[in-house]
Structure formats: C-alpha cells, structure tokens
Amino acid sequence: MNCKILILLIICSYNLCNGQTGIDNALKEITANNLHIKAGSSLYLAKKMEFNTGLAPYDPVISYDHLFGSPKEIGNQKDLSIYFSFDFPTVYSKKGILSDLRSSQTSYDEVALRRDILLEAKLICIEIIYLNRKDSELKTRLANAQQLQNYFITKLESGDGNIIDVNKAKFQVITYRSEYETNQTEINSAANRLASLNGGKLITINDTLYPAINDNPDFTVLKSEIEANDPDLKRLELQYHIAKQEVEVNKALNLPKFEIGYRYQGLLRENFNGIHAGITIPLWERNNVVKSKELYSSHSLSLIEAYKVERYFETRNLYEEYMRIKKNFEETTSLMQAVNNYELLSKAYSLGELSSINYILELTYYYSMKDKMNILERDYHLAYAKLFKQKLI
C-alpha cells in the first residue's frame, strides 16, 4: 500500500512539474518562431536605422558652368563651385538626443507586441489544459454510461428491467459520445491556433494540471507594478519626451544655416580662385513649426493622462473579476471535495434507495456541478493570466 502511494505521489509530482513548465516551454517556442515577432524585429531594426539618418551635415554640392562667349573672340567662361551646407551647430546634438528617444520608443513597441502575442498563446494553452481535463472526464462518463446501459439491457433481458431505463441509458451514451467528439474538435482547433502563433509548427500540450498560482495581489501594489512595467505607458511617455525634443530641434533649426566652400572662375583668359561663404537667414520658411510642435507636446501629455485613467479602470475590472472567480472557485472546490456525490449516488442506487430515473437525473446534476467547477478553474487561470500579462515580458 505504501509503495502504491509513493508511486502515485511521484506521478502527481511529475504531472505538476509538467503543468508548470508545459506552458513556459510553449511560450519559449513561440517567442522564437512567431512570424509577427520576427517581422516586428526586422521592422524595429529598420526604424532605428531610419532614426539615425540625417544626423550628419548635408552632402557637399558641386556645380560647374561652362558658358560660351559671343563673339567667339572673347572666349568662354567657366565656373566651378564646391561647397558644404550645415545647420547651426547645436542642431546636431539635439537631433542625436531625438534619435535616441525614438529608438527607445521603438524598443517598447517591440516589447508590447511580444507581450500581446504571448498572452494570446498563454490563454490558448490554458484553454487546451481545460479541454484535456474535459477529455479525460468525458471518457470516464462515457464508459460509465455504457456500463449502465449494458446493466439495464441485462436487466431487461432477464425480465427485471424496462425499456424506459434502457432508452434513457442509450440517450446518455449518445450525449456523452457527442460531447467527447465535440471536445476533440475543440482540442484540434485550439492546437491549430497555437501552431499559427508558432510559425506553423505544432506544439503538443498534454497537461491536465494548470500552473500553480501563489499570488494574492493587493490592488494598490499591483497597480504600481503594472505602471512600472507597462510598455504601452513607457511608449506614451517617450512620445511626450520626443515631442518636447522636437520643439528643441525646431527651435535650433530656426537659427541661421551656413555654407562654406571653394569657387573657381575662368573669364577672358583670366582665372579667379576663392572661398565661397554663405548664410541663410530664417524669415518665413518655418513659420509656426515650433508652435505646432509645442501643441503636439501638449497632446502627448494629455494622451498619457487619458491612458492612465483607462488602464486604471481596466486593471480594476480585471482585478475584481479575478477575485470574484477565485472566491467562487474556492467555494465550489471545497464543496465538491467535501461531498463525493458520485460515490454516494452509486451506493444509494445499489442499495435500492434511488430509482434508475432518479439516479440518472442526480448523476446528470452532479456532472453539471463538476463542469461548473472545471469552467471556474479555467476562468480563474484565464483571469490571472490577463491580470498579470506584464509578467510575460
């Protein structure tokens, strides 16, 4: 007996570990294989390279003019110019800061995309675990229904039963077989959805145990943790800093631009060499640019405040839903563990305390309660995954 208990504990421990790591392994695979994550990485790298463009001075300009004289005796005129244009020196340092801010914002876009894909994958994995548990339960119910059907048929053949009991038992068999086949279809559908997130590669989730949940979150602490790790909020905050830096860049761009270079002129068999210098005086070309960037900055700040309010109530709703489901699940689990109705019903029926019709009705009610508990457990883990999605980053 002790040996059997030890073997059972080992099997349970293995399944528990498998339940804790099965989802993690799936998420690791999806992180490596998801096509959107791969495409996103390439896009974000391209954006970062784009943001680093335009930080250097303008390209040099070379111009050459060859003018034919008339009359021919006076000869031809030749003009050669080579010069460089550049903004006011402070522009380049401000552009560098702006480039770094945009690159940082792109990194948070990448993190947010990965988090959303992994959350979708985790929710599917939880659904598959629920369906696996349901699969096992339906197999047992179908076997019990077939056993009961055979029992009623035997009683009918011996003259102790009636056709009504047989028909009800047959209906139970048909019902559970149909539910089992439907559940198989749902398992395949969920597996295909998971494969689509894994770049088309199938991932097998055989777990029937959910990952352990040890958190009992305080809402205030949870809210602070979410704000500290929320890539969407970080992206909006960086957008505000980017808008402010764009104001600084455009103020610097309103300062004079300079040109310097070399010029050669050949005229009437005489040559002239010298320095080319120029300055651009900003008058009307960039009117209202700084003002518009300041308005964008104010808009970005408003978006941050709006997002914080929306995120607060979203988190509040998720938290309250999680706590409600957790409470219902714990109460239902406690009740189901305290009263093993299946054993009691089987015993009552074997002692003749229940008619066959009442036995089937009570058994159906017990199954419905068990289904409710399994759905609550699934919803409990789904709510937890949504509430703590930042942990997937």
C-alpha positions in Angstrom: 0.0 0.0 0.0 2.8 2.4 0.9 4.5 1.6 -2.4 1.4 2.4 -4.3 1.0 5.7 -2.5 4.7 6.5 -3.3 4.2 5.7 -7.0 1.1 7.9 -7.1 2.9 10.8 -5.4 5.7 10.5 -8.0 3.3 10.5 -10.9 1.4 13.5 -9.4 4.7 15.4 -8.9 5.7 14.7 -12.5 2.4 15.9 -13.8 2.6 19.0 -11.6 6.0 19.9 -12.9 4.9 19.2 -16.4 1.9 21.5 -15.8 4.2 24.3 -14.6 6.6 24.1 -17.4 4.5 23.0 -20.4 3.1 26.5 -20.9 6.6 28.0 -20.4 8.1 25.8 -23.0 5.3 26.6 -25.4 5.9 30.3 -24.9 9.6 30.0 -25.4 9.0 28.2 -28.7 6.5 30.9 -29.8 8.9 33.7 -28.9 11.5 32.1 -31.2 9.1 31.1 -34.1 6.3 33.6 -34.2 6.3 35.3 -37.6 4.9 38.6 -36.3 7.7 38.8 -33.7 10.3 38.1 -36.3 8.8 40.6 -38.7 8.5 43.1 -35.9 12.2 42.7 -35.0 13.2 43.5 -38.6 10.8 46.5 -38.8 12.1 47.9 -35.5 15.7 47.5 -36.7 14.8 49.3 -39.9 13.2 52.1 -37.9 16.2 52.5 -35.7 18.4 52.8 -38.7 16.0 55.4 -40.1 16.2 57.4 -36.9 20.0 57.5 -37.2 19.7 59.0 -40.7 20.1 62.8 -41.1 22.3 63.3 -38.1 25.3 64.4 -40.2 25.7 67.6 -42.1 24.3 67.9 -45.6 26.1 66.3 -48.6 28.6 68.5 -50.5 27.3 70.3 -53.6 29.5 70.5 -56.7 28.4 72.7 -59.6 30.1 73.5 -62.9 29.0 76.1 -65.5 30.6 76.4 -69.0 29.3 79.5 -70.8 30.1 80.0 -74.5 31.1 83.6 -75.3 29.8 85.6 -78.2 31.6 86.8 -80.2 33.9 83.8 -80.1 36.9 86.0 -79.7 36.2 86.8 -76.1 36.4 83.1 -75.2 34.3 81.0 -72.8 33.5 81.5 -69.2 34.0 78.6 -66.7 32.6 78.5 -63.2 33.3 75.7 -60.6 31.8 75.7 -57.1 32.3 73.2 -54.3 30.6 73.9 -51.0 29.2 72.4 -47.9 25.9 73.4 -46.1 25.3 72.8 -42.4 22.8 73.8 -39.7 23.6 75.8 -36.6 26.0 73.5 -34.6 23.6 73.0 -31.7 21.1 71.2 -34.1 23.2 68.1 -34.3 23.4 67.4 -30.6 19.7 67.9 -30.3 19.0 65.6 -33.2 21.1 62.9 -31.6 19.1 63.1 -28.4 15.9 62.9 -30.5 17.2 59.8 -32.4 18.0 58.0 -29.1 14.5 58.8 -27.8 12.8 57.4 -30.9 14.9 54.3 -30.8 13.9 53.7 -27.2 10.3 54.1 -28.1 10.7 51.5 -30.9 12.1 49.0 -28.3 8.9 49.4 -26.2 6.8 48.8 -29.3 8.6 45.5 -29.8 8.1 44.5 -26.2 4.4 45.3 -26.4 3.9 43.2 -29.5 5.7 40.3 -27.9 3.6 40.6 -24.7 0.3 40.6 -26.6 1.3 37.6 -28.7 2.5 35.6 -25.7 -0.7 36.5 -23.8 -2.8 35.2 -26.6 -0.7 32.0 -26.7 -1.0 31.5 -22.9 -4.7 31.9 -23.0 -4.9 29.2 -25.7 -2.6 26.9 -23.6 -4.9 27.3 -20.6 -7.9 26.5 -22.8 -6.1 23.3 -24.0 -5.4 22.2 -20.5 -9.1 22.7 -19.7 -10.1 20.7 -22.8 -7.6 18.0 -21.8 -9.2 17.7 -18.4 -12.6 17.7 -20.0 -11.5 14.9 -22.4 -10.5 12.7 -19.5 -13.7 13.4 -17.7 -15.9 12.7 -20.7 -14.1 9.4 -21.3 -15.0 8.3 -17.8 -18.6 9.5 -18.2 -18.9 7.7 -21.5 -17.5 4.5 -20.0 -19.9 4.7 -17.0 -22.8 5.4 -19.3 -22.0 2.4 -21.5 -21.6 0.3 -18.4 -25.0 1.5 -17.1 -26.6 0.8 -20.5 -25.3 -2.7 -20.5 -26.6 -3.2 -17.0 -30.1 -2.0 -17.9 -30.1 -4.2 -21.1 -29.1 -7.3 -19.0 -31.9 -6.5 -16.5 -34.4 -6.1 -19.4 -33.4 -9.4 -20.9 -33.7 -11.1 -17.5 -37.2 -9.7 -17.1 -36.3 -7.4 -14.2 -35.9 -4.1 -16.1 -37.9 -2.0 -18.5 -37.3 -0.4 -21.9 -37.6 3.2 -20.4 -34.4 2.7 -18.4 -32.6 1.2 -21.4 -33.6 4.2 -23.6 -32.5 6.7 -21.0 -29.2 5.0 -20.7 -28.8 4.9 -24.5 -29.5 8.6 -24.6 -26.8 9.2 -22.0 -24.3 7.2 -24.1 -25.2 9.2 -27.3 -24.9 12.5 -25.3 -21.5 11.8 -23.8 -20.2 10.5 -27.1 -21.3 13.6 -28.9 -19.7 15.8 -26.2 -16.5 13.8 -26.4 -16.3 14.2 -30.2 -17.1 17.9 -29.9 -14.3 18.3 -27.3 -11.9 16.5 -29.6 -12.7 19.0 -32.3 -12.1 21.9 -29.9 -8.8 20.5 -28.9 -7.7 20.3 -32.5 -8.9 23.8 -33.2 -7.0 25.2 -30.2 -3.9 23.3 -31.2 -4.1 24.8 -34.7 -4.5 28.3 -33.3 -1.4 27.7 -31.2 0.5 26.4 -34.2 -0.4 29.5 -36.1 1.3 31.5 -33.4 4.3 29.2 -33.6 5.1 29.9 -37.2 3.0 26.9 -38.4 4.8 24.4 -36.1 2.6 22.2 -34.0 3.0 22.3 -30.2 1.7 19.4 -28.1 0.2 20.3 -24.8 -0.8 17.2 -22.9 -1.0 18.8 -19.5 -4.1 18.4 -17.3 -2.8 20.5 -14.5 -2.6 24.3 -14.5 0.5 26.2 -13.5 0.5 27.0 -9.7 -0.9 30.3 -8.6 0.7 31.7 -5.5 -0.1 35.4 -5.8 -2.7 37.0 -3.6 -2.3 40.5 -5.0 -3.1 43.8 -3.3 -4.6 46.1 -5.8 -2.5 49.2 -4.9 0.7 47.2 -5.2 -0.5 45.6 -8.4 -1.4 48.9 -10.0 2.1 50.3 -9.2 3.8 47.2 -10.6 1.8 47.4 -13.8 2.6 51.1 -14.3 6.3 50.4 -13.7 6.4 47.7 -16.3 3.8 48.7 -18.9 5.5 49.1 -22.3 2.4 51.0 -23.7 2.7 53.6 -20.9 6.5 53.8 -21.4 5.9 54.3 -25.2 3.5 57.2 -24.5 5.9 58.8 -22.0 8.6 58.6 -24.6 6.3 60.1 -27.2 5.9 63.1 -24.9 9.7 63.5 -24.5 10.1 63.1 -28.2 7.5 65.8 -28.8 9.4 68.1 -26.4 12.7 67.3 -28.0 11.2 68.1 -31.4 10.4 71.5 -30.1 14.1 72.0 -29.2 15.3 70.7 -32.6 12.9 73.0 -34.5 14.0 76.0 -32.4 17.6 75.2 -33.3 16.6 74.8 -37.0 15.2 78.4 -36.9 18.8 79.6 -36.4 20.9 80.6 -39.4 22.4 77.9 -41.7 25.8 78.2 -43.2 27.6 77.5 -46.4 31.4 77.3 -47.0 33.4 76.1 -49.9 35.7 76.8 -52.9 34.9 78.7 -56.1 36.8 78.9 -59.4 36.0 81.2 -62.3 37.8 81.4 -65.7 36.9 84.5 -67.7 38.7 86.2 -70.7 41.8 84.0 -70.3 42.0 85.0 -66.6 41.5 82.7 -63.6 39.9 83.5 -60.3 40.0 81.3 -57.2 38.5 81.9 -53.8 36.4 81.0 -50.9 32.6 80.6 -51.0 30.7 81.5 -47.9 27.0 82.0 -47.3 24.4 82.3 -44.7 20.6 81.5 -44.7 18.5 84.0 -42.8 15.3 82.3 -41.4 12.4 84.6 -42.1 9.2 82.9 -43.1 10.0 79.4 -44.4 9.5 77.8 -41.0 6.7 79.9 -39.6 4.5 78.2 -37.0 6.6 75.0 -37.0 7.8 75.4 -33.4 4.3 76.4 -32.3 2.8 73.2 -33.9 5.4 71.0 -32.2 4.5 72.6 -28.8 0.9 71.7 -29.4 1.9 68.1 -30.2 3.8 68.0 -26.9 0.6 69.1 -25.0 -1.4 66.5 -26.9 1.1 63.7 -25.9 0.8 64.7 -22.3 -3.0 64.5 -22.5 -2.7 61.0 -24.0 -0.6 59.9 -21.0 -3.2 61.0 -18.6 -6.1 59.5 -20.6 -4.2 56.2 -20.8 -3.5 56.1 -17.1 -7.2 56.6 -16.3 -8.3 53.9 -18.9 -5.6 51.5 -17.6 -6.6 52.0 -14.0 -10.2 51.0 -14.6 -9.2 48.2 -16.9 -6.9 46.8 -14.2 -9.6 47.4 -11.6 -12.2 45.4 -13.6 -9.7 42.6 -14.2 -8.8 42.5 -10.6 -12.4 42.4 -9.4 -13.2 39.7 -11.9 -10.2 37.7 -10.8 -11.1 37.9 -7.1 -14.7 37.1 -7.8 -13.8 34.0 -9.9 -11.2 33.0 -7.3 -13.7 33.1 -4.5 -16.4 31.1 -6.4 -13.8 28.5 -7.5 -12.5 28.0 -4.0 -16.0 27.7 -2.5 -17.1 25.2 -5.3 -13.9 23.2 -4.9 -14.4 23.0 -1.1 -17.9 21.8 -1.6 -17.0 19.2 -4.2 -14.2 17.8 -2.1 -16.4 17.6 1.0 -19.2 15.7 -0.8 -18.2 13.0 -3.3 -21.7 12.7 -4.8 -20.7 10.1 -7.4 -19.8 7.6 -4.7 -22.9 8.4 -2.7 -25.2 8.2 -5.7 -23.7 4.8 -6.8 -24.1 3.5 -3.3 -27.7 4.7 -2.9 -28.6 3.2 -6.3 -27.0 -0.2 -5.5 -28.9 -0.3 -2.2 -32.2 0.5 -4.0 -32.7 3.9 -2.4 -32.8 5.6 -5.8 -34.8 4.6 -8.8 -32.9 4.3 -12.1 -34.5 7.6 -13.4 -33.7 9.5 -10.2 -30.2 8.0 -10.3 -29.6 9.3 -13.9 -31.1 12.7 -13.0 -28.9 13.1 -9.9 -25.9 11.9 -11.8 -26.5 14.4 -14.5 -26.9 17.2 -11.9 -23.6 16.1 -10.3 -21.8 16.2 -13.6 -23.2 19.7 -14.3 -21.8 20.8 -10.9 -18.4 19.3 -11.8 -18.5 21.0 -15.2 -19.2 24.3 -13.5 -16.2 23.8 -11.2 -13.9 23.0 -14.1 -15.1 26.1 -16.0 -14.5 28.2 -12.9 -11.0 26.8 -12.6 -10.3 27.6 -16.2 -11.7 31.1 -15.9 -9.7 31.6 -12.7 -6.4 30.9 -14.6 -7.5 32.9 -17.6 -8.3 35.9 -15.4 -4.9 35.5 -13.7 -3.1 35.4 -17.0 -4.8 38.6 -18.2 -4.3 40.4 -14.9 -0.6 39.6 -14.8 0.2 39.8 -18.5 3.2 42.1 -17.8 5.0 39.1 -16.3 5.2 37.7 -19.9 7.6 40.4 -20.9 
